[in-house]
Amino acid sequence: MSGQEQRGGYRDNEARRNEQGRTRNRGGSGPRQFSASAPGQRKRQANPARLVAFKVLREVSGADAYANLVLPKLIREYQLDRRDAGFATELAYGALRGQGFYDAILATLVDRPLSELDPAILDALRVGAHQLLAMRVPKHAALDETVSLARAQIGAGPSGLINAVLRRVSAQEADAWIQQLTKDATSDSQRLSIEHSHPDWIVRALRGALIAHGRDAGELEALLQADNLAPLVNLVALPGLGDLDGALEAGAEPGTLLADSATYKHGDVARVPGVKEGTVRVQDAGSQVMARALAGIELPEAGEDRYWLDLCAGPGGKAALLGALAVQRDARLTANEPTTHRARLVANSLDAVPHDYWMLTEEDGRTFGGADYTGDYDRIMVDAPCSGLGALRRRPESRWRKAPRDIPELTALQGELLDAAFNAVRVGGVVGFVTCSPHQAETRLVVEDFLKRHENAALLDTGSAVSKVMYPQDADASHALGDGTTVQLWPHIHGTDAMFMAIITKKS
């Protein structure tokens, strides 16, 4: 392909057209053939499912949006049925997860840095590449539909470039591309980065995390593979307020990790009974485990057990579950979220819980444990802001937005929040420190540094607290919980996000 062609300069010269205006086929050898339709007759309408996926990628790359928030709205806007919604979801999420791999391929096929391509063209190429290399879509359909999408959404000129590049993408299968791209890799992490479409620094961080939490570094590839699997939708029925009967009748299946949970894979979850009312909620099973473990652990010293706090409550999933459990125990939950728009999400999440049992505050969590709150709470959840490396399955775009420089700032914030919570908990109360990351700097090291600062703090048997709320696991999964004092869940073992938890008490 010439440089002129790669820049979209496909000129409609007379040598390429017959008297009806039909273009000659550019591919293959032998006598040239004319296309079946004139330019004005070619398909210019985008397939709705592919259009939704493309628009998700445009929102993610162009507006810094989150795919899991944009996709459901677009599915409803375009009124996709269950089959098309599933196709759009796989295409959008798959293209985002595989972005690093697809971009590595595309970089070999265009004559300039990908950063100089029009972002819409690049997103269309990613959508086409995922169909060609990772979905059971016939190659001709993937090519034709992607080019039609580009013609309708971007223009005729760019669609020519997209057609030419994707034909070269389709020239070999994904395994052959992996071999070609990794043959000169200088390290194992670089090879795995390309093959499993994770930034190299995340590959190295996850290897270190496995070792830090007592796992075998040989599990790294299984972990990376699990990150690239489409996760099931996890449901939870708020205890005492909802049930899963309607969900099970609608096709959900009982959860295998803990009670009052289910998985759902049959389309728009908003149609599941109880979801619109808020008594049945979408929540990763790992998050359910953490909330139940904090609520269920026995307090080390006698005293009231009436005042609970979720210090970093947004967007409200754990707060809703804690609130429902608080009702059953005649306790009161304070849900704190300093960001106004996230505080509204928390209020919506808690709306199904009787309002007498919870209150919402919007204070800076780092100063929440000031003089007004010292020793006020019996149980505190600190679900701290983190890198989110444990939720790469559910947030496919996040792996490309994070950088190593983000970690020190996050760990400093996590330490400050843990200090504030410790000031707010009473003697004999408990603080549950949770992150959705296995990164050792955001997990064990934060806890170790905290314990050095607070001589009257002690780690409890977090493993036992977690085991009590989970169904019996096989030996390997039980061992994978951690060393007892802390717990680390794993996507490739437990089928959850990679959630970390340490339960701490304040000694007298």
ABEGO torsion letter per residue (X at the ends): XBAAAAAGBBBBBAAABBAAGBBBBABEBEBBBBBABBAAABBABBBAAAAAAAAAAAAAAAAGBBAAAAAAAAAAAAGBBAAAAAAAAAAAAAAAAAAAAAAAAAAAABABBAAABBAAAAAAAAAAAAAAAABBBBAAAAAAAAAAAAAAAAEAAAAAAAAAAAAAAAABBAAAAAAAAAAABABAAAAAAAAAGBBAAAAAAAAAAAAAAGBBAAAAAAAAAAAABBBBBBBBBBBGABBAAAAAAAGBBBBAABBGBBBBAAEBAAABBGAAAGABBBBBAAAAAAAAAAAABBBABBEBBABBBBABAOAGAAAAAAAAAAAAAGBBBBBBBABAAAAAAAAAAAAABBAAABBBBBBBAAAAABAAABGABABBBBBBBBAGAAAAAABAAAAAABBAAAAAAAAAAAAAAAAAAAAABBBGBBBBBBBBBABAAABAAAAAAAAAABAABBBBBAAAAAAAABBBBBAAAAAAAEAGABBBBBAAAAGBBBBBBBBBBBBX
